[in-house]
């Protein structure tokens, strides 16, 4: 009954873990490691957005008829997070620790408040609305999340 | 269901900020009261000055921060939007702030009229908030521990305020009520039924997410607020009925549950994946350590009569819980909430064409850290003042004053930053939209 919630929530946590690895490297001033690890975080986050925007949200919108509802808000927040991601990546390339930390912290808070909304409200609604489509939906989501 | 569909309606920036800015003003008043009344304040927890100080912190500081934070988090965690947030915030903030001033004046002068007016204003303000929040939460299913905790905490707040109003009306002796007993039940509901239940509901979300720790175990988070409220109800009944063989055990069970929450939070925090501890995390840790110390002291005083008879221990417990526990965690949270809200509102103003500086630029990091050090010193001096009032009351009052003036300064800096950046963004947007016209 909670397959979509479980899959997507697990992916949120793994994005967090990748971000934590970069933060640790920046704190240790290990710029080489930070720059090597950042793409893993960036790709995981972008794959997650893509899975939602191209697979999960359209199905949900079609099923419920809610095209201007929560999914629209989530898309808007994805745009903001993509901008923060780009700003953090630019700061990392310049090896600007303060700038990187500020952008990454803002991104983290933005991500977490976004995740709370999805995990508490949107995913449970998807679980409810899309229960009959899991067989096709889950493998497709897994494939997109894996990149 | 309708409430679930529109979680884009974050309240306007001024709505929560109004509450957050009022809070340090009351802590400054508490510090001034401490300096004015001197060491006598610590003679017992029942002195007028001690009661006034307690309510300046609980109603003036804590209640303001908690109402403002709730206004902000209800749409995020529960998809519950409060209708007309700006109007509600203005009315509730003004009523509770004026009520808190009257209540403190009441305790200092024992004028029944001041208590009655305070009861009307605080009772009315909080009732308005509960109706607004209750209406927003109506029909939202309690799908997790946080949503359930938020709802239960509103119940705790309702009982606390009803008992407070009753006490304020009865304080002149016109109603034949057992005032001491009612006071301890009022205090139990305020500390545990409202404050701890709300704090835990918020912690279940923010500790794992912002500090990147493992989640609270399901068996704990799922049962915590219910268990605590059930114990509180049973204890209130046992205490009112005079069942002395039962009520201390129920109270001890509630204190142990709170200690377990604090210990678990510290244990989770020690497994944080964050590379650095920032001011918010230090504040959380201090708050949980203070809560553990307050619980340990309470249990020790209840077990050993020689300690329980001393007048210092309730004051020590109070300082640890209020200044060490609740105030610390709230200031720590303000240092994340306020910069993020400022950034988020500026980001929306920029409409994706102008980008504000990141949230760490909103309040300078060294200002946060120095304020935090001042708060730590104030807490240590307050604890010392309870034990040696002649020596430490004035230094404690000065430290409390400094720490909260600094907090106010930091919050005002965030507002100045918002205003400056808003101007920059508006100017840039005007240029951007004017440029194509000029080109033509």
Interface residues (C-beta under 8 A of the other chain):
Chain A: X16 X17 X20 X23 X24 X26 X27 X28 X66 X69 X70 X72 X73 X76 X79 X80 X83 X84 X87 X98 X99 X101 X102 X103 X105 X106 X108 X109 X110 X112 X113 X115 X116 X117 X120 X121 X124 X125
Chain B: X4 X5 X6 X7 X8 X76 X77 X78 X79 X143 X144 X146 X147 X205 X209 X210 X212 X273 X274 X275 X276 X336 X340 X343 X344 X347 X352 X355 X357 X358 X359 X360 X361
